[in-house]
Amino acid sequence: MNPPRSPDMTDSPTYSFPTSRCVSDDNLGFLIKQVYHSLTRVLDRETAPLGLTARQWRPIIMLASGKANTPAELARLNDIDTGAMTRTLDRLEAKGLIRRTRSQEDRRVVNIELTELGHEKAAGIPPCIARSLNHHLRGFSKDEATQLQHMLLRMLANGSDGKPLGL
């Protein structure tokens, strides 16, 4: 999943984050990480009635949406090592939410699919995500939320453009 390409911003002034603020509590990177952790904590609370943790619901929703179907793909998309993903998949399999099958084309590849119960759990995840995001976006106008989304997508595009830093 690649973020959209960043619009050409050559006509706009470019912000340069000052080195002196890199260790401050309002450092943009630190704030983004804090928001991520806050979202994860709230989502953990929201998905608890489904019997899922953040580490468990993410692979389920990715399987349900067709974004991945192997342990390696799931590990890459979740930014965790394959060993940690294998342990997560072991737990999901023990809960009866997934099943592993060998690929018919390449016996070295293990495909993951949701069970019927896994599909039921997957259907309950989007409302949890919406509640968690709405909780964090309280007081934001629709335009502000759209602007935030646009800016985050631009940051992702800038980070994945392959250019050396500082250019």
Disulfide bonds with the S-S distance in Angstrom:
none
